[in-house]
Amino acid sequence: MTAQTISHTLDTTGLICPEPIMLLHKTIRQAKSGEHIKILATDPATTRDIPNFCRHLGHELLEHSQEGEMYHYLIAKK
């Protein structure tokens, strides 16, 4: 992950679909436009679900990476 200003961090490790997306939706509602949300996840389904969430709702997926079984995402709220 690059050195972006992170406004919110969402740790969904150990949770499985649909919980990470439900928590992301709640965090997005609390965030202001342009704020960055960092998400940590262990559910492989997030590799499909988070990009789809961003695409359908207009948020920008800035970064995504995987380290072992941990997935990292950085989203900018529209």
C-alpha positions as CSV (number, residue, x, y, z in Angstrom):
1,M,0.0,0.0,0.0
2,T,1.2,3.5,-0.8
3,A,1.3,6.3,1.7
4,Q,-2.2,7.6,1.2
5,T,-4.0,9.4,4.0
6,I,-6.2,6.7,5.5
7,S,-9.4,8.1,7.1
8,H,-11.0,4.7,8.1
9,T,-9.6,1.2,8.6
10,L,-11.9,-1.7,8.4
11,D,-10.5,-5.1,9.7
12,T,-12.7,-7.9,8.5
13,T,-10.2,-10.7,9.1
14,G,-11.9,-13.9,10.0
15,L,-15.3,-12.8,8.6
16,I,-16.8,-14.5,5.5
17,C,-19.2,-13.3,2.9
18,P,-21.4,-11.3,3.2
19,E,-20.1,-9.7,6.4
20,P,-17.1,-7.9,4.9
21,I,-19.3,-6.1,2.4
22,M,-21.9,-5.3,4.9
23,L,-19.3,-3.7,7.2
24,L,-17.8,-1.9,4.2
25,H,-21.2,-0.5,3.3
26,K,-21.6,0.8,6.9
27,T,-18.1,2.4,6.8
28,I,-18.7,4.0,3.4
29,R,-21.9,5.6,4.7
30,Q,-20.0,7.2,7.6
31,A,-17.1,8.4,5.4
32,K,-17.1,11.8,3.6
33,S,-16.6,12.1,-0.1
34,G,-12.9,11.6,-1.1
35,E,-11.9,9.9,2.2
36,H,-9.8,6.7,2.0
37,I,-10.9,3.5,3.5
38,K,-8.3,0.7,4.1
39,I,-9.8,-2.8,4.3
40,L,-8.1,-5.9,5.7
41,A,-9.7,-9.3,4.8
42,T,-9.1,-13.0,4.8
43,D,-12.1,-14.1,2.8
44,P,-11.0,-14.8,-0.8
45,A,-14.5,-13.8,-2.0
46,T,-13.5,-10.2,-1.3
47,T,-11.3,-10.3,-4.4
48,R,-14.6,-10.4,-6.4
49,D,-17.0,-8.6,-4.0
50,I,-15.0,-5.4,-3.2
51,P,-14.2,-4.5,-6.8
52,N,-17.9,-5.2,-7.7
53,F,-19.0,-3.0,-4.8
54,C,-16.9,-0.2,-6.0
55,R,-17.9,-0.5,-9.6
56,H,-21.6,-0.6,-8.9
57,L,-21.6,2.2,-6.3
58,G,-19.1,4.5,-8.0
59,H,-16.3,4.3,-5.4
60,E,-12.7,4.1,-6.6
61,L,-10.6,1.0,-5.8
62,L,-7.2,2.6,-5.5
63,E,-5.2,-0.4,-4.5
64,H,-5.5,-4.1,-3.8
65,S,-2.9,-6.6,-2.9
66,Q,-2.4,-10.0,-1.2
67,E,0.1,-11.0,1.4
68,G,-0.2,-14.7,2.2
69,E,-3.9,-15.2,3.2
70,M,-4.4,-11.5,3.9
71,Y,-6.0,-9.2,1.4
72,H,-5.5,-5.4,1.5
73,Y,-7.7,-2.9,-0.3
74,L,-7.7,0.9,-0.4
75,I,-10.9,2.6,-1.5
76,A,-11.7,6.3,-2.1
77,K,-15.4,7.2,-1.4
78,K,-17.0,9.0,-4.4
